[in-house]
Amino acid sequence: QGWFLSCNQPFTSQTSTLCCPFCHSGKVQIADSSRMRIREIAVE
């Protein structure tokens, strides 16, 4: 499970605020709710 981050919806955690800087590359970020990690995935 994880949160889907859109370009105009930044993800705010206890430590930092993350947004989608890869939108121009056709990528988005997924934050793992368990590990609180950010992964880059390609969007088809």
HTML snippet that shows the backbone in 3Dmol.js (N, CA, C, O; Angstrom):
<script src="https://3Dmol.org/build/3Dmol-min.js"></script>
<div id="view" style="width:600px;height:400px;position:relative"></div>
<script>
const pdb = `
ATOM      1  N   GLN A   1       0.825  -1.196   0.000  1.00  0.00           N
ATOM      2  CA  GLN A   1       0.000   0.000   0.000  1.00  0.00           C
ATOM      3  C   GLN A   1       0.864   1.253   0.000  1.00  0.00           C
ATOM      4  O   GLN A   1       1.987   1.242   0.504  1.00  0.00           O
ATOM      5  N   GLY A   2       0.339   2.323  -0.563  1.00  0.00           N
ATOM      6  CA  GLY A   2       1.091   3.565  -0.593  1.00  0.00           C
ATOM      7  C   GLY A   2       0.214   4.706  -1.049  1.00  0.00           C
ATOM      8  O   GLY A   2      -0.929   4.496  -1.454  1.00  0.00           O
ATOM      9  N   TRP A   3       0.741   5.907  -0.986  1.00  0.00           N
ATOM     10  CA  TRP A   3      -0.011   7.077  -1.429  1.00  0.00           C
ATOM     11  C   TRP A   3       0.427   7.476  -2.820  1.00  0.00           C
ATOM     12  O   TRP A   3       1.621   7.497  -3.122  1.00  0.00           O
ATOM     13  N   PHE A   4      -0.531   7.792  -3.662  1.00  0.00           N
ATOM     14  CA  PHE A   4      -0.207   8.221  -5.013  1.00  0.00           C
ATOM     15  C   PHE A   4      -0.065   9.734  -5.041  1.00  0.00           C
ATOM     16  O   PHE A   4      -0.995  10.464  -4.699  1.00  0.00           O
ATOM     17  N   LEU A   5       1.107  10.196  -5.451  1.00  0.00           N
ATOM     18  CA  LEU A   5       1.369  11.627  -5.447  1.00  0.00           C
ATOM     19  C   LEU A   5       1.174  12.212  -6.832  1.00  0.00           C
ATOM     20  O   LEU A   5       1.794  11.770  -7.799  1.00  0.00           O
ATOM     21  N   SER A   6       0.318  13.199  -6.919  1.00  0.00           N
ATOM     22  CA  SER A   6       0.136  13.892  -8.187  1.00  0.00           C
ATOM     23  C   SER A   6       0.982  15.144  -8.210  1.00  0.00           C
ATOM     24  O   SER A   6       1.552  15.533  -7.190  1.00  0.00           O
ATOM     25  N   CYS A   7       1.067  15.777  -9.365  1.00  0.00           N
ATOM     26  CA  CYS A   7       1.949  16.931  -9.522  1.00  0.00           C
ATOM     27  C   CYS A   7       1.556  18.072  -8.600  1.00  0.00           C
ATOM     28  O   CYS A   7       2.420  18.748  -8.040  1.00  0.00           O
ATOM     29  N   ASN A   8       0.268  18.288  -8.441  1.00  0.00           N
ATOM     30  CA  ASN A   8      -0.175  19.421  -7.633  1.00  0.00           C
ATOM     31  C   ASN A   8      -0.653  18.994  -6.255  1.00  0.00           C
ATOM     32  O   ASN A   8      -1.330  19.753  -5.562  1.00  0.00           O
ATOM     33  N   GLN A   9      -0.295  17.771  -5.860  1.00  0.00           N
ATOM     34  CA  GLN A   9      -0.628  17.311  -4.521  1.00  0.00           C
ATOM     35  C   GLN A   9       0.628  16.816  -3.819  1.00  0.00           C
ATOM     36  O   GLN A   9       0.945  15.629  -3.891  1.00  0.00           O
ATOM     37  N   PRO A  10       1.347  17.706  -3.139  1.00  0.00           N
ATOM     38  CA  PRO A  10       2.559  17.327  -2.425  1.00  0.00           C
ATOM     39  C   PRO A  10       2.252  16.441  -1.225  1.00  0.00           C
ATOM     40  O   PRO A  10       1.212  16.578  -0.581  1.00  0.00           O
ATOM     41  N   PHE A  11       3.167  15.540  -0.942  1.00  0.00           N
ATOM     42  CA  PHE A  11       2.997  14.645   0.190  1.00  0.00           C
ATOM     43  C   PHE A  11       3.730  15.219   1.395  1.00  0.00           C
ATOM     44  O   PHE A  11       4.928  15.491   1.327  1.00  0.00           O
ATOM     45  N   THR A  12       3.012  15.401   2.493  1.00  0.00           N
ATOM     46  CA  THR A  12       3.600  15.981   3.687  1.00  0.00           C
ATOM     47  C   THR A  12       3.761  14.916   4.771  1.00  0.00           C
ATOM     48  O   THR A  12       2.788  14.294   5.197  1.00  0.00           O
ATOM     49  N   SER A  13       4.986  14.721   5.201  1.00  0.00           N
ATOM     50  CA  SER A  13       5.251  13.775   6.275  1.00  0.00           C
ATOM     51  C   SER A  13       5.743  14.529   7.504  1.00  0.00           C
ATOM     52  O   SER A  13       5.783  15.759   7.499  1.00  0.00           O
ATOM     53  N   GLN A  14       6.108  13.822   8.529  1.00  0.00           N
ATOM     54  CA  GLN A  14       6.552  14.456   9.768  1.00  0.00           C
ATOM     55  C   GLN A  14       7.926  15.092   9.595  1.00  0.00           C
ATOM     56  O   GLN A  14       8.308  15.983  10.354  1.00  0.00           O
ATOM     57  N   THR A  15       8.657  14.632   8.600  1.00  0.00           N
ATOM     58  CA  THR A  15      10.031  15.094   8.447  1.00  0.00           C
ATOM     59  C   THR A  15      10.200  16.061   7.287  1.00  0.00           C
ATOM     60  O   THR A  15      11.052  16.948   7.334  1.00  0.00           O
ATOM     61  N   SER A  16       9.400  15.895   6.255  1.00  0.00           N
ATOM     62  CA  SER A  16       9.608  16.736   5.090  1.00  0.00           C
ATOM     63  C   SER A  16       8.368  16.805   4.219  1.00  0.00           C
ATOM     64  O   SER A  16       7.439  16.014   4.380  1.00  0.00           O
ATOM     65  N   THR A  17       8.359  17.751   3.300  1.00  0.00           N
ATOM     66  CA  THR A  17       7.263  17.873   2.346  1.00  0.00           C
ATOM     67  C   THR A  17       7.787  17.512   0.963  1.00  0.00           C
ATOM     68  O   THR A  17       8.733  18.124   0.467  1.00  0.00           O
ATOM     69  N   LEU A  18       7.171  16.526   0.355  1.00  0.00           N
ATOM     70  CA  LEU A  18       7.655  16.028  -0.923  1.00  0.00           C
ATOM     71  C   LEU A  18       6.634  16.282  -2.021  1.00  0.00           C
ATOM     72  O   LEU A  18       5.431  16.113  -1.821  1.00  0.00           O
ATOM     73  N   CYS A  19       7.131  16.693  -3.185  1.00  0.00           N
ATOM     74  CA  CYS A  19       6.222  16.878  -4.312  1.00  0.00           C
ATOM     75  C   CYS A  19       6.743  16.079  -5.505  1.00  0.00           C
ATOM     76  O   CYS A  19       7.712  15.329  -5.385  1.00  0.00           O
ATOM     77  N   CYS A  20       6.105  16.244  -6.633  1.00  0.00           N
ATOM     78  CA  CYS A  20       6.482  15.459  -7.805  1.00  0.00           C
ATOM     79  C   CYS A  20       7.343  16.275  -8.748  1.00  0.00           C
ATOM     80  O   CYS A  20       6.818  17.067  -9.530  1.00  0.00           O
ATOM     81  N   PRO A  21       8.666  16.098  -8.691  1.00  0.00           N
ATOM     82  CA  PRO A  21       9.583  16.854  -9.542  1.00  0.00           C
ATOM     83  C   PRO A  21       9.839  16.172 -10.880  1.00  0.00           C
ATOM     84  O   PRO A  21      10.565  16.697 -11.724  1.00  0.00           O
ATOM     85  N   PHE A  22       9.236  14.995 -11.070  1.00  0.00           N
ATOM     86  CA  PHE A  22       9.520  14.230 -12.283  1.00  0.00           C
ATOM     87  C   PHE A  22       8.354  14.245 -13.250  1.00  0.00           C
ATOM     88  O   PHE A  22       8.306  13.457 -14.195  1.00  0.00           O
ATOM     89  N   CYS A  23       7.397  15.162 -13.005  1.00  0.00           N
ATOM     90  CA  CYS A  23       6.201  15.195 -13.839  1.00  0.00           C
ATOM     91  C   CYS A  23       6.539  15.462 -15.304  1.00  0.00           C
ATOM     92  O   CYS A  23       5.901  14.921 -16.207  1.00  0.00           O
ATOM     93  N   HIS A  24       7.554  16.305 -15.527  1.00  0.00           N
ATOM     94  CA  HIS A  24       7.935  16.631 -16.894  1.00  0.00           C
ATOM     95  C   HIS A  24       8.575  15.435 -17.577  1.00  0.00           C
ATOM     96  O   HIS A  24       8.646  15.364 -18.804  1.00  0.00           O
ATOM     97  N   SER A  25       9.045  14.485 -16.751  1.00  0.00           N
ATOM     98  CA  SER A  25       9.669  13.287 -17.304  1.00  0.00           C
ATOM     99  C   SER A  25       8.655  12.156 -17.414  1.00  0.00           C
ATOM    100  O   SER A  25       8.987  11.044 -17.824  1.00  0.00           O
ATOM    101  N   GLY A  26       7.420  12.456 -17.043  1.00  0.00           N
ATOM    102  CA  GLY A  26       6.389  11.433 -17.098  1.00  0.00           C
ATOM    103  C   GLY A  26       6.499  10.449 -15.959  1.00  0.00           C
ATOM    104  O   GLY A  26       6.171   9.273 -16.112  1.00  0.00           O
ATOM    105  N   LYS A  27       6.962  10.929 -14.810  1.00  0.00           N
ATOM    106  CA  LYS A  27       7.097  10.041 -13.661  1.00  0.00           C
ATOM    107  C   LYS A  27       6.389  10.643 -12.455  1.00  0.00           C
ATOM    108  O   LYS A  27       6.224  11.859 -12.354  1.00  0.00           O
ATOM    109  N   VAL A  28       5.983   9.789 -11.561  1.00  0.00           N
ATOM    110  CA  VAL A  28       5.386  10.238 -10.313  1.00  0.00           C
ATOM    111  C   VAL A  28       6.073   9.517  -9.169  1.00  0.00           C
ATOM    112  O   VAL A  28       6.894   8.628  -9.395  1.00  0.00           O
ATOM    113  N   GLN A  29       5.743   9.891  -7.951  1.00  0.00           N
ATOM    114  CA  GLN A  29       6.360   9.271  -6.794  1.00  0.00           C
ATOM    115  C   GLN A  29       5.334   8.513  -5.977  1.00  0.00           C
ATOM    116  O   GLN A  29       4.176   8.919  -5.881  1.00  0.00           O
ATOM    117  N   ILE A  30       5.764   7.412  -5.391  1.00  0.00           N
ATOM    118  CA  ILE A  30       4.892   6.664  -4.492  1.00  0.00           C
ATOM    119  C   ILE A  30       5.575   6.561  -3.139  1.00  0.00           C
ATOM    120  O   ILE A  30       6.721   6.122  -3.039  1.00  0.00           O
ATOM    121  N   ALA A  31       4.864   6.968  -2.107  1.00  0.00           N
ATOM    122  CA  ALA A  31       5.414   6.895  -0.757  1.00  0.00           C
ATOM    123  C   ALA A  31       4.892   5.636  -0.081  1.00  0.00           C
ATOM    124  O   ALA A  31       3.684   5.417   0.011  1.00  0.00           O
ATOM    125  N   ASP A  32       5.813   4.823   0.384  1.00  0.00           N
ATOM    126  CA  ASP A  32       5.430   3.599   1.068  1.00  0.00           C
ATOM    127  C   ASP A  32       4.964   3.954   2.474  1.00  0.00           C
ATOM    128  O   ASP A  32       5.713   4.562   3.240  1.00  0.00           O
ATOM    129  N   SER A  33       3.755   3.588   2.815  1.00  0.00           N
ATOM    130  CA  SER A  33       3.197   3.951   4.113  1.00  0.00           C
ATOM    131  C   SER A  33       3.899   3.213   5.249  1.00  0.00           C
ATOM    132  O   SER A  33       3.861   3.644   6.402  1.00  0.00           O
ATOM    133  N   SER A  34       4.537   2.103   4.911  1.00  0.00           N
ATOM    134  CA  SER A  34       5.206   1.307   5.937  1.00  0.00           C
ATOM    135  C   SER A  34       6.630   1.794   6.172  1.00  0.00           C
ATOM    136  O   SER A  34       7.074   1.922   7.313  1.00  0.00           O
ATOM    137  N   ARG A  35       7.342   2.064   5.074  1.00  0.00           N
ATOM    138  CA  ARG A  35       8.752   2.423   5.201  1.00  0.00           C
ATOM    139  C   ARG A  35       8.987   3.918   5.040  1.00  0.00           C
ATOM    140  O   ARG A  35      10.098   4.410   5.235  1.00  0.00           O
ATOM    141  N   MET A  36       7.920   4.637   4.678  1.00  0.00           N
ATOM    142  CA  MET A  36       8.014   6.083   4.488  1.00  0.00           C
ATOM    143  C   MET A  36       9.091   6.429   3.465  1.00  0.00           C
ATOM    144  O   MET A  36       9.798   7.427   3.610  1.00  0.00           O
ATOM    145  N   ARG A  37       9.208   5.614   2.450  1.00  0.00           N
ATOM    146  CA  ARG A  37      10.210   5.849   1.412  1.00  0.00           C
ATOM    147  C   ARG A  37       9.540   6.355   0.147  1.00  0.00           C
ATOM    148  O   ARG A  37       8.363   6.102  -0.107  1.00  0.00           O
ATOM    149  N   ILE A  38      10.339   7.086  -0.646  1.00  0.00           N
ATOM    150  CA  ILE A  38       9.817   7.616  -1.897  1.00  0.00           C
ATOM    151  C   ILE A  38      10.456   6.855  -3.060  1.00  0.00           C
ATOM    152  O   ILE A  38      11.677   6.721  -3.144  1.00  0.00           O
ATOM    153  N   ARG A  39       9.612   6.370  -3.936  1.00  0.00           N
ATOM    154  CA  ARG A  39      10.114   5.652  -5.100  1.00  0.00           C
ATOM    155  C   ARG A  39       9.647   6.332  -6.380  1.00  0.00           C
ATOM    156  O   ARG A  39       8.544   6.876  -6.443  1.00  0.00           O
ATOM    157  N   GLU A  40      10.489   6.293  -7.384  1.00  0.00           N
ATOM    158  CA  GLU A  40      10.124   6.868  -8.670  1.00  0.00           C
ATOM    159  C   GLU A  40       9.607   5.757  -9.567  1.00  0.00           C
ATOM    160  O   GLU A  40      10.235   4.707  -9.706  1.00  0.00           O
ATOM    161  N   ILE A  41       8.455   6.002 -10.173  1.00  0.00           N
ATOM    162  CA  ILE A  41       7.915   5.022 -11.097  1.00  0.00           C
ATOM    163  C   ILE A  41       7.579   5.688 -12.416  1.00  0.00           C
ATOM    164  O   ILE A  41       7.194   6.856 -12.458  1.00  0.00           O
ATOM    165  N   ALA A  42       7.727   4.943 -13.478  1.00  0.00           N
ATOM    166  CA  ALA A  42       7.412   5.484 -14.793  1.00  0.00           C
ATOM    167  C   ALA A  42       5.916   5.349 -15.048  1.00  0.00           C
ATOM    168  O   ALA A  42       5.304   4.331 -14.725  1.00  0.00           O
ATOM    169  N   VAL A  43       5.346   6.387 -15.628  1.00  0.00           N
ATOM    170  CA  VAL A  43       3.914   6.373 -15.907  1.00  0.00           C
ATOM    171  C   VAL A  43       3.687   6.085 -17.386  1.00  0.00           C
ATOM    172  O   VAL A  43       4.219   6.774 -18.256  1.00  0.00           O
ATOM    173  N   GLU A  44       2.902   5.072 -17.650  1.00  0.00           N
ATOM    174  CA  GLU A  44       2.636   4.729 -19.042  1.00  0.00           C
ATOM    175  C   GLU A  44       1.368   5.419 -19.525  1.00  0.00           C
ATOM    176  O   GLU A  44       0.975   5.253 -20.680  1.00  0.00           O
TER     177      GLU A  44
END
`;
const viewer = $3Dmol.createViewer("view");
viewer.addModel(pdb, "pdb");
viewer.setStyle({}, {cartoon: {color: "spectrum"}});
viewer.zoomTo();
viewer.render();
</script>
